Amino acid sequence: MSDTLLFSSTAAVKPEWIDYNGHMNMGYYLVAFDHIATDAYFEFLDIGIVHYKNTNCSTFTLGSNIDFVHEVVAEDALRFTTQLVDYDSKRLHYYHTMYNADEGFIAATNECLTMYIDMETRRGTSFTGEQLQRFQEQLKLGEHLGAPAGFGRKLGIRR
Protein backbone atom coordinates (compact mmCIF):
# COMPACT_ATOMS: atom_id res chain seq x y z
CA MET A 1 0.00 0.00 0.00
CA SER A 2 1.15 3.51 -0.75
CA ASP A 3 2.61 5.73 1.94
CA THR A 4 2.39 8.89 -0.20
CA LEU A 5 -0.15 10.48 2.15
CA LEU A 6 2.22 10.25 5.11
CA PHE A 7 4.40 13.13 6.24
CA SER A 8 7.81 12.94 4.57
CA SER A 9 11.23 14.50 5.14
CA THR A 10 14.63 14.07 3.51
CA ALA A 11 18.35 14.17 4.31
CA ALA A 12 21.65 12.67 3.22
CA VAL A 13 23.98 10.44 5.21
CA LYS A 14 26.74 12.69 6.55
CA PRO A 15 30.34 11.43 6.25
CA GLU A 16 30.85 11.87 10.01
CA TRP A 17 28.03 9.35 10.58
CA ILE A 18 30.11 6.55 9.03
CA ASP A 19 31.89 4.04 11.26
CA TYR A 20 34.92 1.84 10.66
CA ASN A 21 32.71 -0.73 8.90
CA GLY A 22 32.08 1.81 6.15
CA HIS A 23 28.37 2.26 6.87
CA MET A 24 26.21 4.51 9.04
CA ASN A 25 26.94 3.92 12.73
CA MET A 26 23.92 2.71 14.71
CA GLY A 27 23.93 5.77 16.99
CA TYR A 28 23.45 8.09 14.04
CA TYR A 29 20.27 6.31 12.98
CA LEU A 30 18.67 7.65 16.16
CA VAL A 31 20.20 11.08 15.50
CA ALA A 32 18.72 11.07 11.99
CA PHE A 33 15.31 9.84 13.15
CA ASP A 34 15.22 12.41 15.98
CA HIS A 35 16.75 15.51 14.38
CA ILE A 36 15.36 15.03 10.89
CA ALA A 37 12.17 12.97 10.95
CA THR A 38 10.76 13.76 14.43
CA ASP A 39 11.77 17.43 14.46
CA ALA A 40 10.24 18.03 11.01
CA TYR A 41 7.07 16.11 11.89
CA PHE A 42 6.63 17.94 15.18
CA GLU A 43 7.08 21.32 13.46
CA PHE A 44 4.44 20.21 10.94
CA LEU A 45 2.10 19.27 13.83
CA ASP A 46 2.91 22.63 15.52
CA ILE A 47 4.38 20.99 18.63
CA GLY A 48 8.05 21.55 17.76
CA ILE A 49 10.56 24.18 18.80
CA VAL A 50 8.47 27.17 17.71
CA HIS A 51 5.59 25.85 19.81
CA TYR A 52 7.94 25.26 22.75
CA LYS A 53 9.23 28.84 22.58
CA ASN A 54 5.67 30.20 22.48
CA THR A 55 4.05 27.96 25.11
CA ASN A 56 6.83 26.46 27.27
CA CYS A 57 5.43 23.00 26.44
CA SER A 58 7.51 20.35 24.73
CA THR A 59 7.70 16.58 24.30
CA PHE A 60 9.82 13.94 26.01
CA THR A 61 10.41 10.53 24.48
CA LEU A 62 9.24 7.70 26.73
CA GLY A 63 10.50 4.83 24.59
CA SER A 64 11.99 4.06 21.21
CA ASN A 65 12.75 0.98 19.12
CA ILE A 66 15.02 0.98 16.06
CA ASP A 67 15.27 -1.86 13.58
CA PHE A 68 18.25 -1.79 11.23
CA VAL A 69 17.10 -3.33 7.96
CA HIS A 70 19.69 -2.45 5.31
CA GLU A 71 22.92 -0.51 5.54
CA VAL A 72 23.41 2.98 4.13
CA VAL A 73 26.69 4.72 3.41
CA ALA A 74 28.03 8.27 3.16
CA GLU A 75 26.10 10.60 0.90
CA ASP A 76 23.17 8.18 0.42
CA ALA A 77 19.97 10.17 0.00
CA LEU A 78 17.39 9.34 2.67
CA ARG A 79 13.63 9.75 2.73
CA PHE A 80 11.67 9.42 5.96
CA THR A 81 7.96 8.83 6.34
CA THR A 82 6.13 9.29 9.62
CA GLN A 83 2.89 7.56 10.52
CA LEU A 84 0.93 8.52 13.62
CA VAL A 85 -0.41 5.19 14.86
CA ASP A 86 -2.07 6.22 18.14
CA TYR A 87 -2.49 9.14 20.52
CA ASP A 88 -4.30 10.12 23.69
CA SER A 89 -4.65 13.36 25.64
CA LYS A 90 -0.92 13.48 26.54
CA ARG A 91 0.95 11.01 24.33
CA LEU A 92 1.79 10.31 20.70
CA HIS A 93 2.78 6.88 19.35
CA TYR A 94 4.35 7.15 15.90
CA TYR A 95 6.49 5.20 13.47
CA HIS A 96 9.24 6.44 11.16
CA THR A 97 10.48 4.54 8.13
CA MET A 98 13.88 5.47 6.65
CA TYR A 99 14.31 4.69 2.95
CA ASN A 100 17.27 4.93 0.64
CA ALA A 101 15.69 7.61 -1.55
CA ASP A 102 17.52 6.58 -4.74
CA GLU A 103 17.16 2.81 -4.52
CA GLY A 104 13.84 2.67 -2.64
CA PHE A 105 14.75 0.07 -0.02
CA ILE A 106 13.92 0.40 3.67
CA ALA A 107 17.09 1.16 5.64
CA ALA A 108 15.61 1.30 9.14
CA THR A 109 12.46 1.86 11.17
CA ASN A 110 11.90 3.74 14.41
CA GLU A 111 8.90 3.41 16.71
CA CYS A 112 8.48 6.12 19.35
CA LEU A 113 6.22 6.96 22.24
CA THR A 114 6.36 10.56 23.43
CA MET A 115 4.61 12.60 26.12
CA TYR A 116 3.58 16.26 26.06
CA ILE A 117 5.31 18.13 28.91
CA ASP A 118 4.72 21.43 30.69
CA MET A 119 8.33 22.59 30.99
CA GLU A 120 7.64 24.70 34.08
CA THR A 121 6.48 21.70 36.11
CA ARG A 122 8.32 19.10 33.97
CA ARG A 123 5.19 16.95 34.21
CA GLY A 124 2.83 15.62 31.59
CA THR A 125 0.07 17.94 30.42
CA SER A 126 -2.85 17.63 28.03
CA PHE A 127 -2.79 18.62 24.39
CA THR A 128 -5.28 21.27 23.31
CA GLY A 129 -8.42 20.44 21.37
CA GLU A 130 -6.85 21.95 18.26
CA GLN A 131 -3.79 19.73 18.61
CA LEU A 132 -5.96 16.64 19.13
CA GLN A 133 -7.87 17.49 15.95
CA ARG A 134 -4.59 17.64 13.97
CA PHE A 135 -3.59 14.28 15.44
CA GLN A 136 -6.92 12.76 14.42
CA GLU A 137 -6.37 14.01 10.86
CA GLN A 138 -2.89 12.46 10.82
CA LEU A 139 -4.20 9.19 12.23
CA LYS A 140 -6.75 8.97 9.41
CA LEU A 141 -4.05 9.52 6.76
CA GLY A 142 -2.30 6.31 7.78
CA GLU A 143 -5.37 4.16 8.46
CA HIS A 144 -5.26 2.61 4.97
CA LEU A 145 -1.77 1.31 5.77
CA GLY A 146 -2.71 -0.40 9.04
CA ALA A 147 -0.10 -0.86 11.75
CA PRO A 148 3.44 -0.99 10.34
CA ALA A 149 5.16 -4.38 10.21
CA GLY A 150 7.04 -4.86 13.47
CA PHE A 151 5.01 -2.22 15.29
CA GLY A 152 4.80 -2.86 19.04
CA ARG A 153 7.20 -5.75 18.89
CA LYS A 154 9.26 -7.03 21.78
CA LEU A 155 12.97 -7.44 21.42
CA GLY A 156 14.18 -11.00 21.87
CA ILE A 157 15.81 -14.01 20.30
CA ARG A 158 13.48 -15.98 18.03
CA ARG A 159 13.45 -19.69 18.78
Contact map, one row per residue, 1 for C-alpha under 8 A:
111000000000000000000000000000000000000000000000000000000000000000000000000000000000000000000000000000000000000000000000000000000000000000000001100000000000000
111110000000000000000000000000000000000000000000000000000000000000000000000000000000000000000000000000000000000000000000000000000000000000000000100000000000000
111111000000000000000000000000000000000000000000000000000000000000000000000000001000000000000000000000000000000000000000000000000000000000000100100000000000000
011111100000000000000000000000000000000000000000000000000000000000000000000000000000000000000000000000000000000000000000000000000000000000000000000000000000000
011111100000000000000000000000000000000000000000000000000000000000000000000000000000000000000000000000000000000000000000000000000000000000001100000000000000000
001111110000000000000000000000000000000000000000000000000000000000000000000000001110000000000000000000000000000000000000000000000000000001001100000000000000000
000111111000000000000000000000000000000010000000000000000000000000000000000000001110000000000000000000000000000000000000000000000000000000000000000000000000000
000001111100000000000000000000000000100000000000000000000000000000000000000000111100000000000000000000000000000000000000000000000000000000000000000000000000000
000000111110000000000000000000000001100100000000000000000000000000000000000000111000000000000000000000000000000000000000000000000000000000000000000000000000000
000000011111000000000000000000000001100000000000000000000000000000000000000011110000000000000000000000000000000000000000000000000000000000000000000000000000000
000000001111100000000000000000000001000000000000000000000000000000000000000011100000000000000000000000000000000000000000000000000000000000000000000000000000000
000000000111110000000000000000000000000000000000000000000000000000000000011111000000000000000000000000000000000000000000000000000000000000000000000000000000000
000000000011111010000001000000000000000000000000000000000000000000000001111111000000000000000000000000000000000000000000000000000000000000000000000000000000000
000000000001111111000000000000000000000000000000000000000000000000000000011000000000000000000000000000000000000000000000000000000000000000000000000000000000000
000000000000111111000000000000000000000000000000000000000000000000000000011000000000000000000000000000000000000000000000000000000000000000000000000000000000000
000000000000011111000000000000000000000000000000000000000000000000000000000000000000000000000000000000000000000000000000000000000000000000000000000000000000000
000000000000111111100001100100000000000000000000000000000000000000000000010000000000000000000000000000000000000000000000000000000000000000000000000000000000000
000000000000011111111111100000000000000000000000000000000000000000000000110000000000000000000000000000000000000000000000000000000000000000000000000000000000000
000000000000000011111111100000000000000000000000000000000000000000000000000000000000000000000000000000000000000000000000000000000000000000000000000000000000000
000000000000000001111110000000000000000000000000000000000000000000000000000000000000000000000000000000000000000000000000000000000000000000000000000000000000000
000000000000000001111110000000000000000000000000000000000000000000000000000000000000000000000000000000000000000000000000000000000000000000000000000000000000000
000000000000000001111111000000000000000000000000000000000000000000000000100000000000000000000000000000000000000000000000000000000000000000000000000000000000000
000000000000000001111111100000000000000000000000000000000000000000000011110000000000000000000000000000000000000000000000000000000000000000000000000000000000000
000000000000100011100111110110000000000000000000000000000000000000000011110000000000000000000000000000000000000000000000000000000000000000000000000000000000000
000000000000000011100011111110000000000000000000000000000000000000000000000000000000000000000000000000000000000000000000000000000000000000000000000000000000000
000000000000000000000001111111000000000000000000000000000000000000000000000000000000000000000000000000000000000000000000000000000000000000000000000000000000000
000000000000000000000000111111100000000000000000000000000000000000000000000000000000000000000000000000000000000000000000000000000000000000000000000000000000000
000000000000000010000001111111110000000000000000000000000000000000000000000000000000000000000000000000000000000000000000000000000000000000000000000000000000000
000000000000000000000001111111111000000000000000000000000000000000000000000000000000000000000000000000000001000000000000000000000000000000000000000000000000000
000000000000000000000000011111111100000000000000000000000000000001000000000000000000000000000000000000000000000000000000000000000000000000000000000000000000000
000000000000000000000000001111111111000000000000000000000000000000000000000000000000000000000000000000000000000000000000000000000000000000000000000000000000000
000000000000000000000000000111111111100000000000000000000000000000000000000000000000000000000000000000000000000000000000000000000000000000000000000000000000000
000000000000000000000000000011111111110000000000000000000000000000000000000000000000000000000001010000000000010000000000000000000000000000000000000000000000000
000000000000000000000000000001111111111000000000000000000000000000000000000000000000000000000000000000000000000000000000000000000000000000000000000000000000000
000000000000000000000000000000111111111100000000000000000000000000000000000000000000000000000000000000000000000000000000000000000000000000000000000000000000000
000000001110000000000000000000111111111100000000000000000000000000000000000000000000000000000000000000000000000000000000000000000000000000000000000000000000000
000000011100000000000000000000011111111110000000000000000000000000000000000000011100000000000001000000000000000000000000000000000000000000000000000000000000000
000000000000000000000000000000001111111111000000000000000000000000000000000000000000000000000000000000000000000000000000000000000000000000000000000000000000000
000000000000000000000000000000000111111111100001000000000000000000000000000000000000000000000000000000000000000000000000000000000000000000000000000000000000000
000000001000000000000000000000000011111111110001000000000000000000000000000000000000000000000000000000000000000000000000000000000000000000000000000000000000000
000000100000000000000000000000000000111111111000000000000000000000000000000000000100000000000000000000000000000000000000000000000000000000000000000000000000000
000000000000000000000000000000000000011111111111000000000000000000000000000000000000000000000000000000000000000000000000000000000000000000000000000000000000000
000000000000000000000000000000000000001111111111111000000000000000000000000000000000000000000000000000000000000000000000000000000000000000000000000000000000000
000000000000000000000000000000000000000111111111000000000000000000000000000000000000000000000000000000000000000000000000000000000000000000000000000000000000000
000000000000000000000000000000000000000011111111000000000000000000000000000000000000000000000000000000000000000000000000000000000010011000000000000000000000000
000000000000000000000000000000000000000001111111011000000000000000000000000000000000000000000000000000000000000000000000000000000010000000000000000000000000000
000000000000000000000000000000000000000001111111111100000110000000000000000000000000000000000000000000000000000000000000000000000000000000000000000000000000000
000000000000000000000000000000000000001101111111111100000100000000000000000000000000000000000000000000000000000000000000000000000000000000000000000000000000000
000000000000000000000000000000000000000000100011111110000100000000000000000000000000000000000000000000000000000000000000000000000000000000000000000000000000000
000000000000000000000000000000000000000000100111111111000000000000000000000000000000000000000000000000000000000000000000000000000000000000000000000000000000000
000000000000000000000000000000000000000000100111111111111100000000000000000000000000000000000000000000000000000000000000000000000000000000000000000000000000000
000000000000000000000000000000000000000000000011111111111100000000000000000000000000000000000000000000000000000000000000000000000000000000000000000000000000000
000000000000000000000000000000000000000000000000111111111000000000000000000000000000000000000000000000000000000000000000000000000000000000000000000000000000000
000000000000000000000000000000000000000000000000011111110000000000000000000000000000000000000000000000000000000000000000000000000000000000000000000000000000000
000000000000000000000000000000000000000000000000001111111000000000000000000000000000000000000000000000000000000000000000000000000000000000000000000000000000000
000000000000000000000000000000000000000000000000001111111100000000000000000000000000000000000000000000000000000000000111000000000000000000000000000000000000000
000000000000000000000000000000000000000000000000001110111110000000000000000000000000000000000000000000000000000000011110000000000000000000000000000000000000000
000000000000000000000000000000000000000000000011101100011111000000000000000000000000000000000000000000000000000000011110000000000000000000000000000000000000000
000000000000000000000000000000000000000000000010000000001111100000000000000000000000000000000000000000000000000001111000000000000000000000000000000000000000000
000000000000000000000000000000000000000000000000000000000111110000000000000000000000000000000000000000000000000001111000000000000000000000000000000000000000000
000000000000000000000000000000000000000000000000000000000011111100000000000000000000000000000000000000000000000111100000000000000000000000000000000000000000000
000000000000000000000000000000000000000000000000000000000001111100000000000000000000000000000000000000000000000111100000000000000000000000000000000000000000000
000000000000000000000000000000000000000000000000000000000000111110000000000000000000000000000000000000000000000111000000000000000000000000000000000000000000000
000000000000000000000000000000000000000000000000000000000000111111000000000000000000000000000000000000000000011110000000000000000000000000000000000000000000000
000000000000000000000000000000000000000000000000000000000000001111100000000000000000000000000000000000000000011100000000000000000000000000000000000000000000000
000000000000000000000000000001000000000000000000000000000000000111110000000000000000000000000000000000000001111000000000000000000000000000000000000000000000000
000000000000000000000000000000000000000000000000000000000000000011111000000000000000000000000000000000000001110000000000000000000000000000000000000000000000000
000000000000000000000000000000000000000000000000000000000000000001111110000000000000000000000000000000000011100000000000000000000000000000000000000000000000000
000000000000000000000000000000000000000000000000000000000000000000111110000000000000000000000000000000000111100000000000000000000000000000000000000000000000000
000000000000000000000000000000000000000000000000000000000000000000011111000000000000000000000000000000001111000000000000000000000000000000000000000000000000000
000000000000000000000011000000000000000000000000000000000000000000011111100000000000000000000000000000000010000000000000000000000000000000000000000000000000000
000000000000100000000011000000000000000000000000000000000000000000000111110100000000000000000000000100000010000000000000000000000000000000000000000000000000000
000000000000100001000111000000000000000000000000000000000000000000000011111100000000000000000000000000000000000000000000000000000000000000000000000000000000000
000000000001111011000011000000000000000000000000000000000000000000000001111100000000000000000000000000000000000000000000000000000000000000000000000000000000000
000000000001111000000000000000000000000000000000000000000000000000000000111110000000000000000000000000000000000000000000000000000000000000000000000000000000000
000000000001100000000000000000000000000000000000000000000000000000000001111111000000000000000000000111000000000000000000000000000000000000000000000000000000000
000000000111100000000000000000000000000000000000000000000000000000000000001111100000000000000000000111000000000000000000000000000000000000000000000000000000000
000000000111100000000000000000000000000000000000000000000000000000000000000111110000000000000000011111000000000000000000000000000000000000000000000000000000000
000000011110000000000000000000000000000000000000000000000000000000000000000011111000000000000000011110000000000000000000000000000000000000000000000000000000000
000000011100000000000000000000000000100000000000000000000000000000000000000001111100000000000001111000000000000000000000000000000000000000000000000000000000000
001001111000000000000000000000000000100000000000000000000000000000000000000000111110000000000001110000000000000000000000000000000000000000000000000000000000000
000001110000000000000000000000000000100010000000000000000000000000000000000000011111000000000111100000000000000000000000000000000000000000000000000000000000000
000001100000000000000000000000000000000000000000000000000000000000000000000000001111100000000111000000000000000000000000000000000000000001100100000000000000000
000000000000000000000000000000000000000000000000000000000000000000000000000000000111111000011110000000000000000000000000000000000000001001100100000000000000000
000000000000000000000000000000000000000000000000000000000000000000000000000000000011111000001110000000000000000000000000000000000000000000100100001000000000000
000000000000000000000000000000000000000000000000000000000000000000000000000000000001111100011100000000000000000000000000000000000000000000100000000000000000000
000000000000000000000000000000000000000000000000000000000000000000000000000000000001111111111000000000000000000000000000000000000000001000000000000000000000000
000000000000000000000000000000000000000000000000000000000000000000000000000000000000011111110000000000000000000000000000000000000000000000000000000000000000000
000000000000000000000000000000000000000000000000000000000000000000000000000000000000001111100000000000000000000000000000000001100001000000000000000000000000000
000000000000000000000000000000000000000000000000000000000000000000000000000000000000001111110000000000000000000000110000000111100000000000000000000000000000000
000000000000000000000000000000000000000000000000000000000000000000000000000000000000001111111000000000000000000011110000000000000000000000000000000000000000000
000000000000000000000000000000000000000000000000000000000000000000000000000000000001011101111100000000000000000011100000000000000000000000000000000000000000000
000000000000000000000000000000000000000000000000000000000000000000000000000000000001111000111110000000000000001111000000000000000000000000000000000000000000000
000000000000000000000000000000000000000000000000000000000000000000000000000000000111110000011111000000000000001110000000000000000000000000000000000000000000000
000000000000000000000000000000000000000000000000000000000000000000000000000000000111100000001111100000000000111100000000000000000000000000000000000100100000000
000000000000000000000000000000001000100000000000000000000000000000000000000000011110000000000111110000000000111000000000000000000000000000000000000000000000000
000000000000000000000000000000000000000000000000000000000000000000000000000000011100000000000011111000000111110000000000000000000000000000000000000000000000000
000000000000000000000000000000001000000000000000000000000000000000000000000001111000000000000001111100000111100000000000000000000000000000000000000000000000000
000000000000000000000000000000000000000000000000000000000000000000000000000001110000000000000000111110011111000000000000000000000000000000000000000000000000000
000000000000000000000000000000000000000000000000000000000000000000000001000111100000000000000000011111111110000000000000000000000000000000000000000000000000000
000000000000000000000000000000000000000000000000000000000000000000000000000111100000000000000000001111111000000000000000000000000000000000000000000000000000000
000000000000000000000000000000000000000000000000000000000000000000000000000111000000000000000000000111110000000000000000000000000000000000000000000000000000000
000000000000000000000000000000000000000000000000000000000000000000000000000000000000000000000000000111111000000000000000000000000000000000000000000000000000000
000000000000000000000000000000000000000000000000000000000000000000000000000000000000000000000000001111111100000000000000000000000000000000000000000000000000000
000000000000000000000000000000000000000000000000000000000000000000000100000000000000000000000000001110111110000000000000000000000000000000000000000000000000000
000000000000000000000000000000000000000000000000000000000000000000001100000000000000000000000000111100011111100000000000000000000000000000000000000000000000000
000000000000000000000000000000000000000000000000000000000000000000011111000000000000000000000000111100001111100000000000000000000000000000000000000000000000000
000000000000000000000000000010000000000000000000000000000000000001111100000000000000000000000000111000000111110000000000000000000000000000000000000000000000000
000000000000000000000000000000000000000000000000000000000000000001111000000000000000000000000011110000000111111000000000000000000000000000000000000000000000000
000000000000000000000000000000001000000000000000000000000000000111100000000000000000000000000011100000000001111100000000000000000000000000000000000000000000000
000000000000000000000000000000000000000000000000000000000000000111000000000000000000000000001111000000000000111110000000000000000000000000000000000000110000000
000000000000000000000000000000000000000000000000000000000000111110000000000000000000000000001110000000000000011111000000000000000000000000000000000000000000000
000000000000000000000000000000000000000000000000000000000000111100000000000000000000000000111100000000000000001111100000000000000000000000000000000000000000000
000000000000000000000000000000000000000000000000000000000011111000000000000000000000000000111000000000000000000111110000000000000000000000000000000000000000000
000000000000000000000000000000000000000000000000000000000011110000000000000000000000000001110000000000000000000011111000000100000000000000000000000000000000000
000000000000000000000000000000000000000000000000000000001111000000000000000000000000000001100000000000000000000001111100000111100000000000000000000000000000000
000000000000000000000000000000000000000000000000000000001111000000000000000000000000000000000000000000000000000000111110011110000000000000000000000000000000000
000000000000000000000000000000000000000000000000000000011100000000000000000000000000000000000000000000000000000000011111111110000000000000000000000000000000000
000000000000000000000000000000000000000000000000000000011100000000000000000000000000000000000000000000000000000000001111111000000000000000000000000000000000000
000000000000000000000000000000000000000000000000000000010000000000000000000000000000000000000000000000000000000000000111110000000000000000000000000000000000000
000000000000000000000000000000000000000000000000000000000000000000000000000000000000000000000000000000000000000000000111111000000000000000000000000000000000000
000000000000000000000000000000000000000000000000000000000000000000000000000000000000000000000000000000000000000000001111111100000000000000000000000000000000000
000000000000000000000000000000000000000000000000000000000000000000000000000000000000000000000000000000000000000000001110111110000000000000000000000000000000000
000000000000000000000000000000000000000000000000000000000000000000000000000000000000000001000000000000000000000000111100011111000000000000000000000000000000000
000000000000000000000000000000000000000000000000000000000000000000000000000000000000000001000000000000000000000000011100001111100000000000000000000000000000000
000000000000000000000000000000000000000000000000000000000000000000000000000000000000000011000000000000000000000000010000000111110000000000000000000000000000000
000000000000000000000000000000000000000000000000000000000000000000000000000000000000000011000000000000000000000000010000000011111011000000000000000000000000000
000000000000000000000000000000000000000000000000000000000000000000000000000000000000000000000000000000000000000000000000000001111111000000000000000000000000000
000000000000000000000000000000000000000000000000000000000000000000000000000000000000000000000000000000000000000000000000000000111111100000000000000000000000000
000000000000000000000000000000000000000000000000000000000000000000000000000000000000000000000000000000000000000000000000000000011111110000000000000000000000000
000000000000000000000000000000000000000000001100000000000000000000000000000000000000000000000000000000000000000000000000000000111111111000000000000000000000000
000000000000000000000000000000000000000000000000000000000000000000000000000000000000000010000000000000000000000000000000000000111111111100000000000000000000000
000000000000000000000000000000000000000000000000000000000000000000000000000000000000000000000000000000000000000000000000000000001111111110000000000000000000000
000000000000000000000000000000000000000000001000000000000000000000000000000000000000000000000000000000000000000000000000000000000111111111000000000000000000000
000000000000000000000000000000000000000000001000000000000000000000000000000000000001001000000000000000000000000000000000000000000011111111100000000000000000000
000000000000000000000000000000000000000000000000000000000000000000000000000000000000000000000000000000000000000000000000000000000001111111110000000000000000000
000000000000000000000000000000000000000000000000000000000000000000000000000000000000000000000000000000000000000000000000000000000000111111111000000000000000000
000001000000000000000000000000000000000000000000000000000000000000000000000000000011000000000000000000000000000000000000000000000000011111111100000000000000000
000000000000000000000000000000000000000000000000000000000000000000000000000000000011110000000000000000000000000000000000000000000000001111111110000000000000000
000000000000000000000000000000000000000000000000000000000000000000000000000000000000000000000000000000000000000000000000000000000000000111111111000000000000000
000011000000000000000000000000000000000000000000000000000000000000000000000000000000000000000000000000000000000000000000000000000000000011111111000000000000000
001011000000000000000000000000000000000000000000000000000000000000000000000000000011100000000000000000000000000000000000000000000000000001111111110000000000000
000000000000000000000000000000000000000000000000000000000000000000000000000000000000000000000000000000000000000000000000000000000000000000111111111000000000000
100000000000000000000000000000000000000000000000000000000000000000000000000000000000000000000000000000000000000000000000000000000000000000011111110000000000000
111000000000000000000000000000000000000000000000000000000000000000000000000000000000000000000000000000000000000000000000000000000000000000000111111100000000000
000000000000000000000000000000000000000000000000000000000000000000000000000000000000000000000000000000000000000000000000000000000000000000000111111100000000000
000000000000000000000000000000000000000000000000000000000000000000000000000000000000100000000000000000000000000000000000000000000000000000000010111110100000000
000000000000000000000000000000000000000000000000000000000000000000000000000000000000000000000010000000000000000000000000000000000000000000000000111111100000000
000000000000000000000000000000000000000000000000000000000000000000000000000000000000000000000000000000000000000000000000000000000000000000000000001111100000000
000000000000000000000000000000000000000000000000000000000000000000000000000000000000000000000000000000000000000000000000000000000000000000000000000111111000000
000000000000000000000000000000000000000000000000000000000000000000000000000000000000000000000010000000000000001000000000000000000000000000000000001111111000000
000000000000000000000000000000000000000000000000000000000000000000000000000000000000000000000000000000000000001000000000000000000000000000000000000001111100000
000000000000000000000000000000000000000000000000000000000000000000000000000000000000000000000000000000000000000000000000000000000000000000000000000001111110000
000000000000000000000000000000000000000000000000000000000000000000000000000000000000000000000000000000000000000000000000000000000000000000000000000000011111000
000000000000000000000000000000000000000000000000000000000000000000000000000000000000000000000000000000000000000000000000000000000000000000000000000000001111100
000000000000000000000000000000000000000000000000000000000000000000000000000000000000000000000000000000000000000000000000000000000000000000000000000000000111110
000000000000000000000000000000000000000000000000000000000000000000000000000000000000000000000000000000000000000000000000000000000000000000000000000000000011111
000000000000000000000000000000000000000000000000000000000000000000000000000000000000000000000000000000000000000000000000000000000000000000000000000000000001111
000000000000000000000000000000000000000000000000000000000000000000000000000000000000000000000000000000000000000000000000000000000000000000000000000000000000111
